[in-house]
């Protein structure tokens, strides 16, 4: 569910790709009973993944990763539609105020209602679209809570056993919390103009201008509306030409201009953490959720397989 929420509100540079997929705007991709999934929906929700993967992969590996992401998302959307359909059949209802609270959370995260409106415009969504998504998610979650949640029990022994058998899952690699300004070469017919802007931004940073403000004003990268905040990034997740720079910065320092196929990047290192194994006391809640989720997922998987058997699913 969290992934779907992120797809709905993320600021996306790759929305220029909507031109690339213009012919697919109204094409039905999948039919699930009386629900349809369009190519436009799939591409819209994949846009942030495309942007992230372009910073991690290239060539055939990038193509394979994007296709894998598309197939996985399509299957997830089918399952979401099946569960939503079941929620409607069982007359599951949610309060409008709960939906409004979700929208307000997004407004708070983005800083203002104007920023939300802009993000929706960029993703060719309306506020009604966003509310409909939240209504679907809340109804599905409520259905699962009603039908599956009460039957799930977790014991302390299960928590201890899972942690001890899966210590590598709780190995936190070296990671950095980053902010990013990206000047995309796609926006400039002359790449030199993009470089000139990046140099001007770098100069202004050196003169003491705030990174967040410049990111909001100029960046084409993910998280621009939030001052370029990328959160924590594990070592090995980014392109080598980026990592060799950022993991040699000190907290508070900004990089020089780094050129990639996307354009010109400037990073700020907020924090760097050394690799470590997190103790159970720090991750107990996480372990509980993993064990709980595994049990819920097993129940849901069986439930969905049963729904699929009696459902009409067609790929167009």
C-alpha positions in Angstrom: 0.0 0.0 0.0 2.8 2.5 0.9 4.3 2.0 -2.5 1.1 2.9 -4.2 0.7 6.0 -2.0 4.2 7.1 -3.0 3.5 6.7 -6.7 0.5 9.0 -6.4 2.2 12.0 -4.9 5.8 11.9 -5.9 7.3 14.8 -7.8 8.4 13.2 -11.1 10.9 14.5 -13.6 10.2 11.6 -16.0 6.7 12.9 -16.6 8.2 14.2 -19.8 7.8 10.5 -20.7 4.0 11.1 -21.0 4.8 12.4 -24.4 6.5 9.1 -25.2 3.4 7.2 -24.1 0.8 9.7 -25.5 -0.7 7.0 -27.8 -1.4 4.9 -24.7 -3.3 7.5 -22.7 -6.8 5.9 -23.0 -5.8 2.3 -23.9 -7.2 -0.4 -21.7 -4.3 -2.7 -20.6 -6.1 -5.2 -18.3 -9.7 -6.0 -17.4 -10.4 -7.4 -14.0 -14.1 -8.3 -13.7 -15.9 -5.0 -14.0 -12.7 -2.9 -13.4 -10.2 -1.7 -15.9 -6.5 -0.9 -15.7 -5.2 1.5 -18.4 -1.7 1.8 -19.8 -1.8 5.4 -18.6 -2.3 4.2 -15.0 0.5 1.8 -15.2 3.0 4.3 -16.7 2.0 6.9 -14.2 2.6 4.7 -11.2 5.9 3.4 -12.7 7.3 6.9 -13.4 9.1 7.3 -10.0 10.6 3.8 -10.5 11.8 4.7 -13.9 13.5 7.8 -12.5 15.2 5.9 -9.7 16.3 3.0 -11.9 17.9 5.4 -14.4 20.3 6.4 -11.6 21.1 2.8 -10.8 21.2 0.9 -14.1 22.0 1.3 -17.7 21.7 -0.5 -21.1 20.1 -3.9 -21.2 20.1 -4.2 -17.4 18.0 -1.0 -17.2 15.5 -2.3 -19.9 15.2 -5.7 -18.0 14.6 -3.9 -14.7 12.0 -1.6 -16.1 10.1 -4.5 -17.7 10.3 -6.5 -14.5 8.9 -3.6 -12.6 6.1 -3.2 -15.1 5.1 -6.8 -14.8 5.2 -6.8 -11.0 3.1 -3.7 -10.8 0.6 -5.1 -13.3 0.2 -8.2 -11.1 -0.1 -6.1 -8.0 -2.8 -3.9 -9.6 -4.8 -7.0 -10.6 -4.7 -8.3 -7.0 -5.6 -4.8 -5.6 -8.6 -4.7 -8.0 -9.7 -8.2 -6.9 -9.6 -7.3 -3.2 -11.3 -4.0 -3.9 -14.0 -5.8 -5.7 -14.5 -8.1 -2.8 -14.6 -5.1 -0.4 -17.4 -3.6 -2.5 -19.3 -6.9 -2.6 -19.2 -7.1 1.2 -20.2 -3.5 1.5 -17.1 -2.3 3.3 -17.4 1.4 4.0 -14.9 4.0 5.0 -15.4 7.5 6.5 -14.9 10.5 4.2 -12.9 12.1 7.0 -10.4 9.3 6.9 -9.8 9.9 3.2 -9.5 13.7 3.8 -7.0 12.9 6.6 -4.8 11.0 4.0 -5.0 14.0 1.7 -4.0 16.3 4.5 -1.0 14.1 5.3 0.2 14.6 1.7 -0.3 18.3 2.0 1.7 18.4 5.2 4.5 16.4 3.6 4.7 18.5 0.5 4.5 21.8 2.4 1.3 23.3 1.0 -1.9 22.6 -0.9 -0.4 24.5 -3.8 2.4 21.9 -4.0 -0.1 19.1 -4.0 -2.1 20.7 -6.7 1.1 21.1 -8.8 2.1 17.5 -8.2 -1.3 16.3 -9.3 -1.2 18.4 -12.5 2.3 17.1 -13.3 1.0 13.5 -13.0 -2.3 14.3 -14.9 -4.3 13.5 -11.8 -7.3 15.2 -10.1 -8.0 15.5 -6.4 -10.9 13.1 -7.1 -8.5 10.6 -8.6 -6.4 10.8 -5.5 -9.3 10.4 -3.1 -10.6 7.5 -5.1 -7.2 5.8 -4.7 -7.3 6.3 -1.0 -10.9 5.1 -0.7 -9.9 1.9 -2.6 -6.8 1.4 -0.3 -8.7 2.0 2.9 -11.6 -0.2 1.9 -9.2 -3.0 1.0 -7.2 -2.6 4.2 -10.4 -2.7 6.3 -11.5 -5.8 4.5 -8.2 -7.5 5.3 -8.3 -6.4 8.9 -11.8 -7.8 9.3 -11.3 -11.1 7.5 -7.7 -12.0 8.2 -6.2 -9.8 11.0 -8.1 -11.3 13.9 -6.8 -14.8 13.2 -3.1 -13.9 13.2 -1.1 -14.6 16.4 2.6 -13.9 16.9 4.6 -15.3 19.8 7.9 -14.0 21.3 9.6 -17.2 20.3 8.7 -16.6 16.7 10.2 -13.1 16.9 13.4 -14.4 18.4 13.7 -17.3 16.0 13.2 -15.1 12.9 15.7 -12.5 14.1 18.4 -15.1 14.9 17.9 -17.0 11.6 17.9 -13.8 9.5 20.6 -11.6 10.9 21.8 -10.5 7.5 18.4 -8.8 7.0 19.3 -6.6 9.9 22.7 -5.7 8.7 22.6 -2.0 7.9 25.1 -1.2 5.1 27.0 2.0 5.0 24.5 4.6 3.9 24.2 8.3 3.4 21.3 10.7 3.8 21.4 12.9 0.7 19.8 15.9 -0.9 20.1 16.3 -4.6 19.8 19.0 -7.3 19.5 17.7 -10.8 19.6 19.9 -13.9 18.1 17.7 -16.6 19.7 18.0 -20.0 16.3 17.1 -21.5 15.0 20.6 -20.7 17.7 22.3 -22.6 18.2 22.1 -26.4 21.8 23.2 -25.7 23.5 21.1 -23.0 25.9 23.9 -22.3 23.0 25.9 -20.9 22.2 23.1 -18.5 25.9 23.0 -17.4 25.9 26.8 -17.1 22.9 26.7 -14.8 24.5 23.9 -12.7 27.7 26.0 -12.4 25.7 29.0 -11.3 23.9 26.9 -8.6 27.2 25.5 -7.4 28.6 29.0 -7.1 25.6 30.2 -5.2 25.9 27.3 -2.8 29.5 28.2 -2.3 28.3 31.7 -1.4 26.0 30.4 1.3 22.7 30.0 -0.4 20.4 27.4 1.1 20.5 24.0 -0.7 16.8 23.4 0.0 15.7 26.6 -1.6 17.8 26.1 -4.7 16.5 22.5 -5.1 12.9 23.7 -4.9 13.6 26.4 -7.5 15.7 24.6 -10.0 15.9 20.8 -9.4 14.4 18.3 -11.9 15.2 15.4 -9.6 13.0 13.3 -7.3 12.1 15.1 -4.0 12.6 18.6 -5.5 9.4 19.8 -3.8 10.9 18.7 -0.4 14.2 20.5 -0.9 15.8 17.7 -2.9 15.7 15.2 0.1 16.4 11.7 -1.1 16.4 10.1 2.4 18.9 7.4 3.1 20.7 5.7 0.2 22.7 2.5 0.8 26.2 2.2 -0.6 25.9 0.3 -3.9 22.5 1.7 -4.8 23.7 4.6 -7.0 25.8 5.0 -10.1 29.6 4.6 -9.4 30.4 8.1 -10.6 28.0 9.4 -8.0 29.1 7.1 -5.1 32.8 7.7 -5.4 32.0 11.4 -4.7 29.3 11.3 -2.1 30.8 8.7 0.2 33.9 10.9 0.4 32.0 13.9 1.6 31.7 15.1 5.2 28.3 15.8 6.7 27.2 19.2 5.6 29.4 19.3 2.6 28.1 19.6 -1.0 29.6 17.9 -4.0 30.8 19.5 -7.1 28.9 19.0 -10.3 28.6 15.4 -11.3 27.6 14.6 -14.9 25.5 11.5 -15.7 23.3 10.6 -18.6 20.4 12.4 -16.8 22.2 15.7 -16.6 24.2 17.5 -13.9 23.9 16.6 -10.2 24.9 18.4 -7.1 24.6 16.5 -3.8 24.6 17.5 -0.2 25.6 14.9 2.4 23.3 15.3 5.5 24.6 12.2 7.4 26.7 9.1 6.8 26.3 5.9 8.8 28.8 3.0 9.1 27.6 -0.6 8.5 26.3 -2.4 11.5 24.0 -5.2 12.7 21.0 -3.7 14.3 20.1 -5.3 17.7 16.7 -6.9 18.3 15.8 -4.2 20.7 15.9 -1.7 17.9 14.2 -3.8 15.3 11.7 -5.8 17.4 8.7 -3.9 15.9 10.1 -4.5 12.4 10.5 -8.2 13.1 7.0 -8.4 14.4 5.7 -6.7 11.3 7.7 -9.0 9.0 6.4 -12.1 10.8 2.9 -10.7 10.9 3.1 -9.7 7.2 4.3 -13.1 6.2 1.4 -14.8 7.9 -1.1 -12.2 6.4 0.5 -12.5 3.0 0.1 -16.3 3.1 -3.6 -16.0 3.9 -4.1 -13.2 1.3 -2.3 -15.3 -1.3 -4.6 -18.2 -0.9 -7.6 -15.9 -0.8 -6.5 -14.1 -4.0 -5.9 -17.4 -5.8 -9.4 -18.3 -5.0 -10.7 -15.0 -6.3 -8.7 -15.4 -9.5 -10.3 -18.7 -10.2 -13.7 -17.2 -10.4 -12.6 -13.8 -11.9 -12.5 -12.5 -15.4 -9.0 -11.3 -16.1 -7.9 -10.3 -19.6 -4.8 -8.6 -20.9 -5.6 -6.4 -23.9 
